[in-house]
Amino acid sequence: MSNENTKQTRQITLVRAITLPGQEQKFDACLLGLAGRDMGRRFLLAQRKISIGRSEQADVTIDDDDASRLHCEILAHPAGVMLQDLQSTNGTKVNGERVKQQLLSDGDQIQIGGAVFRFTRANHVEAHYFDEMFRLTNTDPLTGAYNKRYFLSMLERELARAERYKRESALLMLDLDHFKKVNDTFGHVAGDAVLVEAVKRIGAELTSEDLLARFGGEEFVVLLDQTTLAEAALVAERIRASIAASPMLHAGATIPVTTSIGVSGLQEVAGADDAASRTHRVEALLTLADTKLYEAKHAGRNRVVI
């Protein structure tokens, strides 16, 4: 399962560009997350009518508990681009004012539940800037994997989604075995090369819906979307085998590397669906995976423990 384009598809919800009546050229209309769980994300808007809401059936799905399942829509209008509230529970605000219908102008701020977006008609230079800022803010500069801060925010989001849609997901916590010895023997530049190659091998075993992050030095975490504990164990074993299968090469040096992996499942920390409970469950899920990782290390390394 190749994952070459994972980062691009996760950062942006792609649809198409809106074509307004009477215009021959297309422009890229998008929403840029300014606040809330979707802060920093860029949503390109599609076709002539786009629904926005918490539901996965919406054209643009946002993760906010205060948003309605189908909260509002953005559609092409003879006078421009129109936002229409869909009788949402908490209403839709444009520039601080609650509206039922509103023609949008470049730069308007839209509030949907606790999330705030800016509507903009971005050209390609601006779009590249938004994406680059997202990358710099949310990814590890060495490996290209997501960073710890972004992963934790996404993990809490997935807990809420899993509770809402009654589905399972799982967490892997990986640590490269004896990594200090790699640095001491081959140098830190070689150690960095090993980390980059490890991320490539891990990513090759994941789908575009999974989330890989560097959690600390040589430690990585993976959130497996809609995956049972048993299925997660199989993914973990493929990752372990891939890393151990062949040594990593750098500047003529042959560097053998193995990994130990702990696996935990969201169903093991089920609870009430509120912010305080989710924060507690995030901590419990990470602690559980870390405990199993320690067991794998203690049992001899280069193994998976569930």
C-alpha positions in Angstrom: 0.0 0.0 0.0 1.9 3.0 -1.3 1.6 6.2 0.7 3.6 8.6 -1.5 0.9 11.3 -1.6 -0.3 10.9 2.0 0.8 14.3 3.2 -0.8 16.2 0.3 -4.2 14.5 0.7 -4.3 15.0 4.4 -3.4 18.7 4.4 -6.1 19.7 1.9 -9.6 18.6 1.2 -9.7 18.9 -2.6 -12.8 19.4 -4.6 -12.8 21.4 -7.8 -12.8 25.1 -8.5 -16.1 27.0 -8.6 -17.1 28.4 -12.0 -19.3 31.4 -11.7 -22.1 32.1 -14.2 -20.8 34.4 -17.0 -17.2 33.7 -16.3 -15.0 31.8 -18.7 -12.0 31.4 -16.3 -12.1 29.3 -13.1 -10.8 30.6 -9.8 -9.8 28.6 -6.7 -12.2 29.6 -4.0 -11.2 28.1 -0.6 -11.7 28.2 3.1 -8.6 28.7 5.3 -9.0 27.5 8.9 -8.2 30.3 11.3 -9.4 28.8 14.6 -10.7 25.5 16.0 -9.6 22.0 15.2 -9.2 22.8 11.5 -6.8 25.7 12.1 -4.3 25.8 9.3 -6.2 23.6 6.9 -7.1 24.8 3.5 -10.3 23.5 1.9 -10.6 24.0 -1.8 -14.3 24.4 -2.8 -15.8 22.5 -5.6 -18.7 22.5 -8.1 -21.5 25.0 -8.0 -22.9 24.0 -4.6 -20.9 22.7 -1.6 -22.3 21.5 1.7 -20.3 22.0 4.9 -20.8 20.3 8.2 -19.8 17.7 10.7 -21.2 14.7 8.7 -18.9 12.7 6.6 -21.6 13.0 3.9 -20.9 16.7 3.6 -18.7 17.8 0.7 -16.4 19.6 3.2 -16.3 17.9 6.6 -15.2 19.9 9.6 -14.5 18.5 13.0 -16.3 20.6 15.5 -18.8 19.4 18.1 -20.9 22.6 17.8 -21.3 22.3 14.0 -24.5 20.6 12.7 -24.3 17.6 10.5 -25.1 19.7 7.5 -24.5 23.2 8.7 -24.3 25.4 5.7 -23.6 25.5 2.0 -21.6 27.7 -0.4 -23.0 28.0 -3.9 -22.5 29.9 -7.1 -24.9 32.8 -7.5 -25.5 35.3 -10.3 -24.1 38.1 -8.1 -21.1 36.1 -6.8 -20.6 33.4 -4.2 -23.4 32.8 -1.7 -23.3 31.3 1.8 -26.6 29.7 3.0 -27.2 28.5 6.5 -29.0 25.1 6.5 -31.1 25.7 9.7 -28.1 24.8 11.8 -28.5 24.5 15.6 -25.9 27.1 16.5 -26.2 29.3 13.4 -23.6 30.6 10.9 -21.8 33.9 11.3 -20.0 36.0 8.7 -17.7 38.7 10.1 -19.3 38.2 13.5 -23.0 38.6 12.4 -25.4 35.6 12.3 -26.7 35.2 8.8 -29.2 33.0 6.9 -27.8 34.1 3.5 -24.7 36.2 2.7 -22.8 37.0 -0.5 -19.2 36.4 0.3 -16.3 38.7 -0.4 -12.6 37.9 -0.4 -11.4 37.9 3.2 -14.8 37.3 4.9 -14.5 35.4 8.1 -17.0 32.6 8.5 -17.8 31.0 11.9 -19.3 27.5 12.0 -19.7 26.3 15.6 -16.3 26.9 17.3 -14.4 26.9 14.0 -13.5 30.1 12.1 -12.5 30.2 8.4 -11.5 32.9 6.0 -13.1 32.8 2.5 -10.6 33.7 -0.2 -10.1 33.4 -3.9 -6.5 32.2 -3.8 -4.2 32.3 -6.8 -1.6 29.6 -7.2 1.1 31.6 -5.3 -1.2 32.2 -2.4 -2.3 28.6 -2.3 1.3 27.4 -2.3 2.0 29.8 0.6 -1.0 28.4 2.6 0.1 24.9 2.1 3.8 25.6 2.9 2.7 27.3 6.2 0.7 24.3 7.1 3.6 22.0 6.3 6.1 24.1 8.4 3.7 24.3 11.3 2.6 20.7 11.4 5.4 18.5 10.2 8.8 17.3 11.4 11.5 19.1 9.3 13.8 16.1 9.1 11.5 13.2 8.3 8.5 15.0 6.8 6.2 13.0 9.2 3.7 15.0 11.2 4.8 16.5 14.5 3.7 15.6 18.0 1.5 18.7 18.4 -0.5 18.1 15.3 -0.8 14.3 16.0 -2.3 14.9 19.4 -4.9 17.3 18.0 -5.8 14.8 15.4 -5.9 11.9 17.9 -8.5 13.8 20.0 -10.4 14.5 16.8 -10.4 10.8 15.9 -11.7 9.9 19.3 -14.6 12.2 18.9 -15.3 10.8 15.4 -15.0 7.2 16.5 -17.5 7.8 19.3 -19.9 9.6 16.9 -19.9 7.0 14.2 -19.3 3.9 16.4 -16.2 2.8 14.7 -12.8 1.4 15.8 -9.3 2.8 15.3 -5.9 1.9 16.7 -2.6 3.4 17.7 0.9 2.1 17.1 3.9 3.4 19.1 7.2 2.5 17.6 10.8 2.9 18.8 13.9 2.1 16.8 16.0 -0.3 18.9 19.4 0.7 20.2 19.3 4.0 18.2 21.8 5.6 20.5 24.3 3.0 19.3 23.6 4.0 15.7 24.5 7.6 16.5 27.6 6.6 18.6 28.9 4.2 15.9 28.0 5.9 12.6 27.5 9.5 13.7 24.4 11.8 13.9 24.2 12.4 10.2 23.9 8.7 9.6 21.3 8.6 12.4 19.3 11.2 10.7 19.4 9.2 7.5 18.2 6.2 9.3 15.2 8.2 10.7 14.3 9.4 7.2 14.5 5.9 5.8 12.5 4.4 8.7 9.7 6.9 7.9 9.7 5.8 4.3 9.4 2.2 5.2 6.7 2.8 7.8 4.7 5.0 5.4 4.8 2.3 2.7 2.7 0.1 4.9 0.0 2.7 5.6 -3.0 4.0 3.7 -3.8 7.6 2.9 -6.2 7.7 5.8 -3.6 6.7 8.4 -1.6 9.3 10.3 2.2 9.0 10.9 4.0 11.3 13.3 7.4 11.6 14.9 6.7 11.7 18.6 10.3 12.2 19.9 13.9 11.4 19.0 13.6 7.9 17.5 10.0 7.3 18.5 7.0 7.4 16.1 3.3 7.0 16.4 0.7 5.9 13.9 -3.1 6.4 14.0 -4.8 3.7 12.0 -8.2 4.8 10.8 -11.2 2.4 11.1 -8.9 -0.4 12.2 -9.5 -3.1 14.8 -6.9 -4.2 17.3 -6.3 -7.4 15.4 -5.9 -5.6 12.1 -3.6 -3.1 13.7 -1.4 -5.9 14.9 -1.0 -7.1 11.3 0.0 -3.7 10.1 2.5 -3.4 13.0 4.1 -6.7 12.1 4.4 -5.6 8.4 6.2 -2.4 9.6 8.5 -4.4 11.9 9.4 -6.9 9.2 10.0 -4.1 6.6 12.4 -2.3 8.9 14.3 -5.4 9.9 14.3 -7.0 6.4 17.4 -5.2 5.1 20.0 -2.8 6.6 19.9 0.9 6.0 22.7 2.3 3.9 24.5 5.7 4.4 27.8 6.9 3.0 29.0 3.3 2.4 28.0 2.1 5.9 25.6 -0.8 6.3 23.4 -0.1 9.4 21.1 -2.9 10.7 18.0 -1.5 12.3 15.0 -3.1 14.1 12.0 -1.6 15.8 9.7 -2.5 18.8 6.0 -1.7 18.6 3.2 -1.4 21.1 -0.4 -1.5 19.8 -3.5 -0.1 21.6 -7.1 0.3 20.4 -9.7 3.1 20.9 -12.1 0.5 22.1 -9.8 -0.1 25.1 -10.4 3.4 26.4 -14.0 3.9 25.5 -15.9 6.5 27.5 -18.2 9.6 27.4 -18.0 11.8 24.4 -17.1 15.2 25.9 -14.0 17.3 25.8 -12.7 16.3 29.3 -13.3 12.6 28.7 -11.6 12.8 25.3 -8.5 14.4 26.8 -8.3 11.7 29.5 -8.7 9.0 26.8 -6.0 10.4 24.7 -3.6 10.2 27.6 -4.9 6.7 28.5 -4.5 5.5 24.9 -0.9 6.8 24.6 0.0 5.4 28.0 -1.4 2.0 27.0 0.6 1.9 23.8 3.7 3.1 25.6 3.3 0.3 28.2 3.1 -2.3 25.4 6.1 -0.8 23.7 8.0 -1.1 27.0 6.9 -4.8 27.1 8.2 -5.4 23.6 11.6 -3.8 24.6 11.8 -5.8 27.8 10.9 -9.1 25.9 14.0 -8.7 23.6 13.1 -6.0 21.1 12.3 -6.4 17.4 8.7 -7.5 18.2 5.1 -6.4 18.4 3.0 -6.4 21.6 -0.8 -5.9 21.7 
